[in-house]
Amino acid sequence: MHAWLLLVGALAVQGTHTAPRRVLIMQFDAPVTLAETAHRAEQAFRDQAERLPGYKVVSAAETQTLLEQATAAGWSCTTRPACYTQIQALLAADVIIIGEVVSQGSERVANVALYEMQGGQVTPGRAGSVTLTDEGFQLSAAMREVAVQLLSPDLYRGAVDVVCEAGSDTTVWLRSNQVAACPATARVPEAPGMYRLTVVRGQVEQPPVNVDVRYERATVVRIAADGTVKVDADTRPYDPLSNASPPPDDGGTSGEGGPGPLLYVGAGSAVAGVVVFVVGVVTAVAAAGLTAVWPRTSPLVGKVTRFPGEPTPVAVLRVLGVAGLVPAGALVGMVGAVLLMAGAGMAVASVAVGQE
């Protein structure tokens, strides 16, 4: 494993550039046992980098092909860090991305960095590391975070949502800067990291709390009327591009998937339908047992006419069960089941949005 892989790279867009900057991705280095993981991480980084504005991305496979063609034409370079200046000139690269995947205990970590051209030489730039998983969604999200961190650092942001309770009259400080003043609600963009947040009520400074800011997430901090601070365990989605104001206060369930009324109505309707259906079946069966002329006929056969010799009360009971309670119970049960599934689906979707 080459130590130079850990601190290498090229920087983001200069303000005067209008044409897309050309980004070369080198093949990610890895031991044989992690070669497939490195290939997937490399592809995920490319896919996410292509979504960022201002760049023209050349994949690792395309870069390798270009270098092989250059080598066949007589180009040669053996000391990799020193080669990057030549590669930059040879392939007209503005940015060179280097990566590796290594094992750290039971985890697999991708170290990605970039080189940029300064003063005619390619020099190391920003670097980032993420823990990888096998799941495609998590892998894409992890490599998106690294791509944004390296290529578009201005978009590498999370936020702190300051929510003030009624009667709260305090100032909120983050990194020694006043960022909010209750009772106004505020959204404070910040680079991902751990910060100390302090609330001052009157002339009294409350004990500081630690606030963990994560990429594309808004951490909710609630300020009580007496100045005490509560940090929600769940976070809200946050879009660094829009930096929209925080949503209205939801009483502390911003990141949780509440069941909602559909779930309760659906559950109640389903239970009621089952009860009515069972009562209808029992009623029809009871009528069958009381009717001597109907010994081998299923009580659920849709016959609602009176059988010869059947007593009137028994006929009414049978008709009530077969023609009334059974279909009514089945209908109510089906409606309840639909509502129950809809409510459960909304709850699950809410949880999925509120969690990472």
QUIKA-V259151 format. One record per backbone hydrogen bond with DSSP energy under -1.0 kcal/mol. NH is the residue of the N-H (numbers start at 1). CO is the residue of the C=O. E is the energy in kcal/mol with one decimal. If there is no record, write none. Layout:
[[NH/CO/E] [NH/CO/E]]
This chain:
[[5/2/-1.5] [6/3/-1.7] [17/14/-1.5] [21/54/-2.7] [23/56/-3.1] [24/95/-3.2] [25/58/-2.0] [26/97/-2.8] [29/99/-2.7] [34/31/-1.7] [35/32/-1.3] [38/34/-2.6] [39/35/-2.1] [40/36/-2.2] [41/37/-2.5] [42/38/-2.5] [43/39/-2.3] [44/40/-2.5] [45/41/-2.5] [46/42/-2.2] [47/43/-2.6] [48/44/-2.2] [49/45/-2.8] [50/46/-2.3] [52/49/-1.4] [56/21/-3.4] [58/23/-3.4] [63/59/-2.6] [64/60/-2.7] [65/61/-2.0] [66/62/-2.3] [67/63/-2.4] [68/64/-2.3] [69/65/-2.2] [70/66/-2.1] [71/67/-2.6] [72/68/-2.2] [73/69/-1.1] [74/71/-1.6] [75/70/-2.6] [83/79/-1.4] [87/83/-3.0] [88/84/-2.5] [89/85/-1.8] [90/86/-3.2] [91/87/-2.9] [93/88/-1.8] [94/22/-2.3] [95/22/-2.2] [96/115/-1.4] [97/24/-3.4] [98/113/-2.6] [100/111/-1.8] [101/29/-2.3] [102/109/-2.6] [104/107/-3.0] [107/104/-1.9] [109/102/-2.9] [110/130/-2.8] [111/100/-2.5] [112/128/-3.0] [113/98/-2.7] [114/8/-1.2] [114/126/-1.6] [115/9/-7.9] [115/96/-2.2] [116/123/-2.3] [118/121/-3.5] [121/118/-1.6] [123/116/-3.1] [125/114/-2.6] [128/112/-3.2] [130/110/-1.8] [132/108/-3.1] [139/135/-2.3] [140/136/-2.6] [141/137/-2.4] [142/138/-2.4] [143/139/-2.4] [144/140/-2.2] [145/141/-1.9] [146/142/-1.6] [147/143/-2.7] [148/144/-2.7] [149/145/-2.3] [150/146/-2.3] [151/147/-2.9] [152/148/-1.5] [155/152/-2.1] [156/153/-1.2] [157/155/-1.9] [158/190/-3.4] [159/217/-1.9] [160/188/-2.1] [161/219/-2.8] [162/186/-3.0] [163/221/-3.0] [165/223/-2.9] [168/165/-2.1] [171/200/-2.3] [172/180/-2.9] [173/198/-3.3] [174/177/-3.0] [175/196/-1.2] [177/174/-1.4] [179/172/-2.8] [180/172/-1.3] [182/170/-2.3] [184/181/-1.5] [186/162/-1.8] [188/160/-2.8] [190/158/-2.0] [193/213/-2.1] [195/211/-2.6] [197/209/-3.2] [198/173/-2.7] [200/171/-2.6] [201/204/-2.8] [204/201/-2.2] [206/199/-3.3] [209/197/-2.4] [211/195/-3.3] [213/193/-3.2] [216/157/-2.3] [217/214/-1.8] [218/236/-3.1] [219/159/-2.6] [221/161/-3.2] [222/230/-3.3] [223/163/-2.9] [224/228/-2.7] [227/224/-1.9] [230/222/-2.1] [232/220/-2.5] [236/218/-2.6] [238/216/-1.9] [243/239/-2.8] [258/256/-1.1] [264/260/-1.1] [265/261/-2.9] [266/262/-2.8] [267/263/-2.3] [268/264/-2.5] [269/265/-2.7] [270/266/-2.7] [271/267/-2.3] [272/268/-2.5] [273/269/-2.8] [274/270/-2.2] [275/271/-2.3] [276/272/-2.7] [277/273/-2.6] [278/274/-2.6] [279/275/-2.5] [280/276/-2.3] [281/277/-2.3] [282/278/-2.7] [283/279/-2.5] [284/280/-2.3] [285/281/-2.7] [286/282/-2.5] [287/283/-2.1] [288/284/-2.2] [289/285/-2.1] [290/286/-1.2] [294/291/-1.4] [301/298/-1.6] [303/301/-2.1] [310/307/-2.2] [315/311/-2.4] [316/312/-2.6] [317/313/-2.1] [318/314/-2.7] [319/315/-2.9] [320/316/-2.5] [321/317/-2.1] [322/318/-3.2] [323/319/-2.2] [325/320/-2.7] [326/321/-2.2] [328/324/-2.0] [329/325/-3.0] [330/326/-2.4] [331/327/-2.6] [332/328/-2.7] [333/329/-2.5] [334/330/-2.3] [335/331/-2.4] [336/332/-2.6] [337/333/-2.4] [338/334/-2.2] [339/335/-2.4] [340/336/-2.6] [341/337/-2.5] [342/338/-2.4] [343/339/-2.7] [344/340/-2.5] [345/341/-2.6] [346/342/-2.2] [347/343/-2.1] [348/344/-2.6] [349/345/-2.5] [350/346/-2.2] [351/347/-2.2] [352/348/-2.5] [353/349/-2.1] [354/350/-1.9] [355/351/-1.0]]
